[in-house]
Each structure stands twice: as C-alpha cells, then as structure tokens.
Amino acid sequence: MPHEVIYFDPLPLEELPEEAIFRRLKYHPHLTHLTPKGRADIRYKIESARALLALKGAVRRVKIRMLELGKIELETGETIRSVNLREFLDHCEEALLMAATAGHRITEEIGRLMERGEMAKASILDAAASETTDAALDWLMKYENQLLRREGRALMPTRFSPGYGDLGLENQHTFYQLLELKRLGLELSPRYVLIPEKSVTAITGIISSHGKVD
Amino acid sequence: MKSKNYIKMLLKKEILILDGAMGTELQKRGLPTGISPELWCLSRPEVCAEIHRAYLAAGSQVIYTCTFGANRAKLNEYNRKDVRQINTSLASLARQVAGKETIVLGDIGPTGKFVEPFGETPFEEAVEIFKEQAAGLLAGGVDGFVIETMMDIQEARAALLAVKELGDYFTAVTITLEKDGRTLNGTDPITALITLQSLGADAVGCNCSAGPAEMIPWITQMKPYSKVPLVAKPNAGLPRITGEGHTFFDMDASTFTHYALLLAEAGANLIGGCCGTTPQHIKALRENIRDLPPRHPWCKSLGAVSSHRSSFVFSEHPALVVIGERINPTGKKELQNALKEESMSVIRNLAKEQEYQGANLLDVNVGMPGTDEKLLLRQAVLAVSQVTSCPLVIDSPNVEAIEQALRIYPGRALVNSISGERKKITELLPIVARYGAMFILLPITDEGVPRLLEERISVIKKVFNAARRFGFSKDDIVVDGLVMTVAAQQEAALETLKTIAWCRQKFHVKTVLGISNVSFGMPERKWINASFLAMARKEGLDMAIINPSSSEVMAIKKATDVLLGHDRGAIEYISTFSGGVAQKKEKGRGPIDLEERVREAIMEGDKEEIISALSELMKQGKNPKQIVDGLMIPAIVEVGDRYSRREFFLPQLLASAETMKKGLAYLEPYLLDAGVESKVKGTVVMATVQGDIHDIGKNIVALMLKNHGYQVVDLGKDVPTKKIIESIRNIKPHVVGLSALMTTTMVVMKEIIQTAREEGLTTPFLLGGAVVSPAYARSLNAYYAKDGVEAVKTVEKLIGKGKSHGGPEKKEAN
C-alpha cells in the first residue's frame, strides 16, 4: 500500500540557518569587514524574517524501480528521467519525496521592499527565506531518519531537486501531484515554477539495513 | 504488578539494566521492511518472545513491550483499529515471558506527527491516542510505562499526561536528540528534564539517535538538575553506510560497555541499548555494571522554569530577573482590539520585542471584559510559545483559564498567582501541582490586602503550608511583595520593601514586584519606578515585572546588577552602555568633516547621515556637481572595489547604493539650479525572462547601474520575448540585460537573442543569474556578469569603447 503524505503545517524549524544566510549574502569570514554593530543590525533583520516565515513541509515515501539508463519508475506509475539520479538511487528500493515552503508573506514583503527601493533589507530577507527553506528540507530529512532508524534504514545523505543537474524542472509536476502540494497553498506555474517563490522540492533514496548488527 | 514505589526503591539501591534493541533483532529474524513490527510480532509471538527471553537471559531487569508503534496514528496506516487489543496482547506476551519478578514497561513511541503548537495534531487528540494505547498495555499487565524516542517535547507531555490520567504508575520518558544536542524542534536535555520531571515523570533521559559516547555529555548536563533518576538507552554507535548503500551499526559489546560505564559515572540510573544493540551488549553491560553504586538525583527541589527550547534556573541568575509585562491589554487599545478579534499577531510581536529587549520571562495576561479568557489565554500561550524562547508567566485570576493554559504550555510555567483567598487555595493550588508549575504567592486574603508586614507574613506562611501538602518546596515559590500606589498610600512602598527584606532574610524565598504599580496616578512615573526598583534591589528583590522597553528601568536594573556584584566584571553594563557613548562622540564631529561625512555615509550606507551632511554642504554654497563627481562617485566606486575584494558583502553594497541614490535625489534640484544637465551615460533595458519569477538579482543590477549614471528601463520579471524585442526596437538601448535563475528559463535567453539577431537587432546582451555561466553567455555570443559590480564594469566597457553592437570577441582556441 503506498504511503500517505505527511504534512508539517507549521514545520517547527527552530533555528534560522544564520551561517548559511551570511554565506549566501557573500560574507567571507576572513575578508569581510563588519563591525559588531553592523553584525547586530544584520542579525536583527534576519530575525525579523522569522515573523514573516510560515514554514510548511511535506514528505512521502515511494517505492521505486530502476528502469533502463536514466529512468526511474515510481510505484504510483510516474517516471522520472535523470541519469545522475538513477545512478544515485541505484541501491535503493524506496525513495523519499519532500517539499518545503517559506510561505507567501515573506515573498510579498520582499516584493514590497524592492518596490520601495530598500534593496539591502530585501536581499537579507531573500537570503533568509531561501536558506531557511533549504534548512527545512534538512529538517524533514532528519525527521524521516528518526523514523527510519527504528526500521534499521536511513536516507542517503544528499538530495536532488528538480531544475538542477539533469533532473529537469518538468519533474516538478510529479512532485507537486504526489505530495499534493496544493494542500500547503502552493501553485505550479505552466513552466513548472512553484509559487510562492521560496518553495522547493527534492528526492533522496532510502537505504536498508545491512543486517551486520552483531 | 510492581508498584511505582517498589521501582523507585530499587533505583535507590542499584543501576537498573534495561533491554536492548527490538527492531534490529526482529529484522535479523526476518522482519521485512515497510510493515508494522507490532503486527508482524502478533502473527509470530514466538519470535518476539524469543527476543524478550534472550534479553532476560542476558541480565535485563526491565524489558519493554514490543509496542513502540502500536498507537492509533501508526496502526491506522495498516488499517488496524483494534489498538487496545493489540497492545494488550503484546503486553501479555512480555508479561508471560518476564514472569512476576522482572519489571515490564509498556513501550509508547511517537505518532510521527507533531502536536500543537508545533504541528497539526490537536493536543487533546494526542492525549487520547496515548491514553488508548496505555489502557491496552495496562490490561496486558505492565508495571509502568516508558515513553521513548520523543522528538517533540509537546508530544512527550501529551503521552505523560495520558498515562498519569490513568493512574499512578512508574513512567520514564526519554527524548531523542540530534547531533547538536537538541530534539528536532529544539529542546535541549536540561530543558526536557525540567519540563518532564515537573510534570511527573519518574525518570527522564535519552535514547536512540546516537551512540553511548555521544550520550555521555547529555547525561552529564542533566545530572545537576535531576530530581529523578536518569535513563540512557543509546544505539550501538552511529549507523554507517556500506559501499553498497546499506546501513549498519558496528559497535561491539565491549566498546559499548566501556562507554556505558562512563554513562553510569555521569549519572545514568537506568541503562540499556537501542538500535543495533543485542543480548550480547546487554550481557556485557550487566556483568560490568552490576556492582556499580548508583549516582542519586542531585536535587530535592529545583527553582526553574522552561519553555520548549530553553530553561531558566533561578539560582544560576543572581542578576535581576526581568519579567516582561507588555502582554497585558490594560490601557493598550491595539492589543484589546486584536484580542476581541482573537488575533494573536500583536501578542506574537510583543513577545518577540520583549525578548529582544532583554526580558528573561514573559508575563501573559489577556483578561478583559467581554471576551472568553479561557479560550484567549490558551491561544495566547500557544502563539507566544511558537515565537519565543522565554519561559512564560501565566497571569490570570481565572482558575479554569490557568488550567487550560498549563495543560497546553510546552514547558514549566510560573503561575501568577495564588493568594490566601479560599478559592485559590482549594481550587488553583491542586491544578498548579498537577501540572508541576511554579507559582507567585500573593499575600492577600478574601478580606483584602494586608497593610502591614506582620499580617502579610501570616498569609505567606498559610499559603506555603497549604502548598507543602501538595509537594511544593520554597524553591517552587516566588513571593509577590505587593506593590501599592504611593499616590493613595505613601507609606505602602516602605511596607513592600520590608516584605521583600523579610522574604530574603528570614523566609528564604525568591521575591517579585510589579514595579510600575507604585507610581500609578503620579506624573513622570518613570522616575518613581526607577527609584523604587533600586531600593527594592537593595532589600534583595529577585524579579521584577517591568516594561523592558523602558530605558530608565532597564538602566537601573543593569546598574544595580553591577553595584550588587551580580554582573561580574560589569561585562553586561559595559557592553550595553559603552557603544552608546562612542556613537554619541562620533555624531558630535564638527563641520570641517562634512566632505568626509558624505564619503563615510556612502561607505557605511547611512541614509540619514548623507542628507544631513549634504544639506550642510549646500548651506555652505558648495558646488553640487563637484560633490557628485569628486566625492560621491569615487566613494561608490570604492564600495564596488571593496565588494569585489569581499571586504564588503551584499547588504553593505546595497546599503551604500541606496544611500548614493538618496543623496543623488537630494542633490538633483541643486544640480538643475546650477544649470548642470542630467547627463545619461547610456541606456540599459533589463528583464527577467519569461517563465522566471525571480528578480532580486536583476533589481540589484538595475540599482547599481542607475547609481553609476545609466538610464535603466526595467521591464520586470516573467517578461515575454516579444515585449523584450519590441523594447529593443523602440528604446534602442546601448545594452540589454537578461536574468534567469533556472535551467528551464535560461534557455529562453537563447530564444530572445536569436530572435533579436534574426530581426536585425545588434544590441549587445548582458546575461546573469544563478545558473548562467560565462561559457553559456559566450555560446550565445553575449556578455556575462556575476553580480551588480561586474555588470557596471561590463556596461562601462561596452559603452565607453563605443561598442554598442554585437557580442564579445571570441578568443582563439589554443
């Protein structure tokens, strides 16, 4: 029986990924000159992003079957084409589909700030939203690993997202359907862009126990 | 059935050995993946019994039932509704194997769903799910319960309350921590311990997620705060992944035992194994730990509160504890209106602001006429818990409202307050005890407010004696010194100070004051509040309910912390106030620095300073063109250079660009008056291509170009090819800038450039965006810029050398 989608609404990610946000803003720990006050100001703006974030997420386990080179068949009937992903999932019989979104409010606020010409603040919120959405996927993987550990299984340590490498963005449609992302308030544009902008989907493999426990 | 007291007595004498892993042992015996271990065991009871027997033979003194996932939420996935019966059968099986002598704990695992306020599952639904499972386990003959592998403190609370509401059974609760030493929703070991032991857990600890070595620091951290025995049930090391893509645990029994001994030394009182451990691990554990004396819990009582992600131990904070008072609708129209609409956004903001301003705890009071306080207080506690780490003070005269709030609050709260009034003692005190909260003792009675110290002492003693019968100690209580307004009774302030001194010197309890009450009805209240706080600090006041945004009161708090020796080395005081002095000095510079101030304003991105400096320069009759050309443009060019060298990062670059833009706008009328024509260096059409909605990068480039004197026609995002081509034809720009963030939309760039060339348009294209590379741009005979600074330089080169057509020269291949 196919697994159901598990939703996290809200997704209780506690810490904003500050280091990753600074990195995204091109901060260099040894080269960039930033006064303590300047750093505190940036941190305050990052923290202000928290009030605008409405993190949500979804995960679903699906059985997979490797077809010929570059094709993976899901138990639900869909096929994903990607040579790299096919190779990545080679040892897996099951995969985890996941999605996370930062919600509409922060995207709207970034738009408003840009209209008002407040690009510095907009860039900070933009980086915070992007990195936090990515951190939400990390959180979903940690969550699933907690459950899998009891089954003697684990997730592959990395993940693939549609639109990157040879996993075409058109696969976003499969993710959108199987994770029923409409329930999280997401839309999919005709060109497979998730709306709101700060939304992301991904897939990783589930590996099983070797049985070498003694 | 072994009673709770029997198990507690055993734990005073020895370290109890738990069993090892069930799941990985079942897998060895053929449990396939993707099916319920509990249902598989039900159809093969002999396999489950064999594992129980193996652990008993290895020396386990406590075994867990094989019911980790036997809750309604999990079994529903397999279309099984007979939750109670499944639990009873598996508990009976364990009981049968264990006999009468061995302790059997009913194993309750997580539902896999997060509980409000951290997830969708309603709190009471979670309680019912666990109650159903626990009732089945009890019917099967368990001696107590273990609530294990909890990744959400609120779910652990729901399970613990469910069990407690069925009867007084020994219950251990263990959480599972990530590498960073916190649960998935951010609870650290000490906070979990404080929350769960106060709610009535008989043992607390951690299991799964890590090996025994990783668990040692967590048990070490918990021990000094433990009122109850600690549990450690680690995995056989960390899972490894083979080259073929399989997981396995590889820590052998002797290494496991080596670390388990260290866990015992750190203070674990119940030790066993989780994933990957076997009867061999437990046998080695038993042989080595058998003769070790247990380390008993360190505390008989603990004055501490917690939120879901942090705790506050009062004895560790000699400085004045600030309880933020602003979540209170009295006199606050905006909050009153929000509460009438049951909107929590104002409350969330007040919580975050107060935490940022330095509050240690937050008082939550939503009482106002015409609203349902029971409902609102519950909602407010949930809302505030989501956004702040500060533990809460639940403030209401309504007993039912307090009960609802305590039930849902994912931590240990401080209740404000229990007085000597009959209803409070008979109704509220048992509720506060049931949820393990601390409380503020308010020395008033049904007859009113005692005026003199002696009368107040009598009430304090009376309430404390009643509380002791419910297990409260002095550590669990904070006495309110009762602040009355000096506008009505001038001598009342001194009586309050005497109460504080008596509590500190004679009764040895912590004290709190609602400081601002003292000045009610007086003008310039801040001075009376600040003075009263300083005087109360001298008498030994521990906590104050104050407005942390009041600079006077917070300054007095910080100053008295220094004077009373609670701010070691005055570190906090110096870090608060030294910056302010330095800033003021800087602002006080004279007019001779005006030109430098303009330059610095751009370098530092100070939008206010640039207007102030420019306006003074204009008053002095300076030439605006010279200011732009001689001061501002060199400054913004230097900012770009620093960004290229990574001495500045993006927010600094943009703040400078915004400041430049604001400065130029300010000077524009002066430039026109001086007859300086606005000279555009060139025109750039910019667009994010069709299908792509990301435009922050494009907007940054546009801002940078404008600041360098270019006219930018920004077509926006998701722009159709046709519109871009039409704009090139109509506007005749020097350069076209295209942006795309995705591989799928990047290809649209090719379509645009091809169309332009087919139509005979030779304008050069400048490409950018996360997925665009220099090679891709070259392949389209276009230019590439990685960021705004590079875009300006490229456009300058293109226009500067008069190259307004075509693409980059191709380098010859070597």
HADDOCK unambig.tbl for C-alpha pairs under 7 A between the chains (distance, minus, plus):
assign (segid A and resid 8 and name CA) (segid B and resid 119 and name CA) 6.11 0.50 0.50
assign (segid A and resid 9 and name CA) (segid B and resid 119 and name CA) 5.89 0.50 0.50
assign (segid A and resid 9 and name CA) (segid B and resid 120 and name CA) 6.14 0.50 0.50
assign (segid A and resid 10 and name CA) (segid B and resid 118 and name CA) 6.34 0.50 0.50
assign (segid A and resid 10 and name CA) (segid B and resid 119 and name CA) 5.61 0.50 0.50
assign (segid A and resid 11 and name CA) (segid B and resid 119 and name CA) 6.86 0.50 0.50
assign (segid A and resid 12 and name CA) (segid B and resid 118 and name CA) 5.37 0.50 0.50
assign (segid A and resid 12 and name CA) (segid B and resid 185 and name CA) 5.63 0.50 0.50
assign (segid A and resid 13 and name CA) (segid B and resid 185 and name CA) 6.07 0.50 0.50
assign (segid A and resid 14 and name CA) (segid B and resid 185 and name CA) 5.97 0.50 0.50
assign (segid A and resid 14 and name CA) (segid B and resid 186 and name CA) 5.78 0.50 0.50
assign (segid A and resid 25 and name CA) (segid B and resid 649 and name CA) 6.32 0.50 0.50
assign (segid A and resid 25 and name CA) (segid B and resid 650 and name CA) 5.29 0.50 0.50
assign (segid A and resid 26 and name CA) (segid B and resid 649 and name CA) 5.29 0.50 0.50
assign (segid A and resid 26 and name CA) (segid B and resid 650 and name CA) 6.09 0.50 0.50
assign (segid A and resid 27 and name CA) (segid B and resid 649 and name CA) 5.14 0.50 0.50
assign (segid A and resid 28 and name CA) (segid B and resid 646 and name CA) 6.60 0.50 0.50
assign (segid A and resid 31 and name CA) (segid B and resid 646 and name CA) 5.87 0.50 0.50
assign (segid A and resid 31 and name CA) (segid B and resid 647 and name CA) 5.19 0.50 0.50
assign (segid A and resid 32 and name CA) (segid B and resid 646 and name CA) 5.52 0.50 0.50
assign (segid A and resid 32 and name CA) (segid B and resid 647 and name CA) 3.89 0.50 0.50
assign (segid A and resid 32 and name CA) (segid B and resid 648 and name CA) 5.30 0.50 0.50
assign (segid A and resid 32 and name CA) (segid B and resid 649 and name CA) 6.52 0.50 0.50
assign (segid A and resid 33 and name CA) (segid B and resid 647 and name CA) 5.32 0.50 0.50
assign (segid A and resid 33 and name CA) (segid B and resid 648 and name CA) 6.24 0.50 0.50
assign (segid A and resid 91 and name CA) (segid B and resid 244 and name CA) 6.56 0.50 0.50
assign (segid A and resid 91 and name CA) (segid B and resid 245 and name CA) 5.81 0.50 0.50
assign (segid A and resid 119 and name CA) (segid B and resid 654 and name CA) 6.10 0.50 0.50
assign (segid A and resid 120 and name CA) (segid B and resid 651 and name CA) 4.75 0.50 0.50
assign (segid A and resid 120 and name CA) (segid B and resid 654 and name CA) 4.86 0.50 0.50
assign (segid A and resid 120 and name CA) (segid B and resid 655 and name CA) 5.37 0.50 0.50
assign (segid A and resid 123 and name CA) (segid B and resid 651 and name CA) 6.80 0.50 0.50
assign (segid A and resid 124 and name CA) (segid B and resid 651 and name CA) 6.87 0.50 0.50
assign (segid A and resid 146 and name CA) (segid B and resid 209 and name CA) 6.99 0.50 0.50
assign (segid A and resid 150 and name CA) (segid B and resid 23 and name CA) 6.17 0.50 0.50
assign (segid A and resid 150 and name CA) (segid B and resid 275 and name CA) 6.56 0.50 0.50
assign (segid A and resid 151 and name CA) (segid B and resid 23 and name CA) 6.29 0.50 0.50
assign (segid A and resid 151 and name CA) (segid B and resid 33 and name CA) 6.99 0.50 0.50
assign (segid A and resid 152 and name CA) (segid B and resid 24 and name CA) 6.12 0.50 0.50
assign (segid A and resid 153 and name CA) (segid B and resid 247 and name CA) 6.13 0.50 0.50
assign (segid A and resid 154 and name CA) (segid B and resid 247 and name CA) 6.68 0.50 0.50
assign (segid A and resid 163 and name CA) (segid B and resid 742 and name CA) 6.49 0.50 0.50
assign (segid A and resid 163 and name CA) (segid B and resid 743 and name CA) 5.99 0.50 0.50
assign (segid A and resid 163 and name CA) (segid B and resid 744 and name CA) 6.92 0.50 0.50
assign (segid A and resid 169 and name CA) (segid B and resid 744 and name CA) 6.50 0.50 0.50
assign (segid A and resid 191 and name CA) (segid B and resid 691 and name CA) 5.79 0.50 0.50
assign (segid A and resid 207 and name CA) (segid B and resid 245 and name CA) 5.86 0.50 0.50
assign (segid A and resid 207 and name CA) (segid B and resid 246 and name CA) 5.36 0.50 0.50
assign (segid A and resid 207 and name CA) (segid B and resid 247 and name CA) 6.70 0.50 0.50
assign (segid A and resid 208 and name CA) (segid B and resid 246 and name CA) 5.08 0.50 0.50
assign (segid A and resid 208 and name CA) (segid B and resid 247 and name CA) 5.95 0.50 0.50
assign (segid A and resid 209 and name CA) (segid B and resid 246 and name CA) 5.22 0.50 0.50
assign (segid A and resid 209 and name CA) (segid B and resid 247 and name CA) 4.56 0.50 0.50
assign (segid A and resid 209 and name CA) (segid B and resid 248 and name CA) 5.72 0.50 0.50
assign (segid A and resid 210 and name CA) (segid B and resid 246 and name CA) 4.97 0.50 0.50
assign (segid A and resid 210 and name CA) (segid B and resid 247 and name CA) 5.40 0.50 0.50
assign (segid A and resid 210 and name CA) (segid B and resid 248 and name CA) 5.43 0.50 0.50
assign (segid A and resid 211 and name CA) (segid B and resid 28 and name CA) 6.44 0.50 0.50
assign (segid A and resid 211 and name CA) (segid B and resid 248 and name CA) 6.45 0.50 0.50
assign (segid A and resid 212 and name CA) (segid B and resid 248 and name CA) 5.61 0.50 0.50
assign (segid A and resid 212 and name CA) (segid B and resid 249 and name CA) 6.94 0.50 0.50
assign (segid A and resid 213 and name CA) (segid B and resid 248 and name CA) 6.00 0.50 0.50
assign (segid A and resid 213 and name CA) (segid B and resid 249 and name CA) 5.33 0.50 0.50
assign (segid A and resid 213 and name CA) (segid B and resid 250 and name CA) 6.03 0.50 0.50
assign (segid A and resid 213 and name CA) (segid B and resid 276 and name CA) 5.36 0.50 0.50
assign (segid A and resid 214 and name CA) (segid B and resid 250 and name CA) 6.97 0.50 0.50
assign (segid A and resid 214 and name CA) (segid B and resid 252 and name CA) 6.96 0.50 0.50
assign (segid A and resid 214 and name CA) (segid B and resid 278 and name CA) 7.00 0.50 0.50
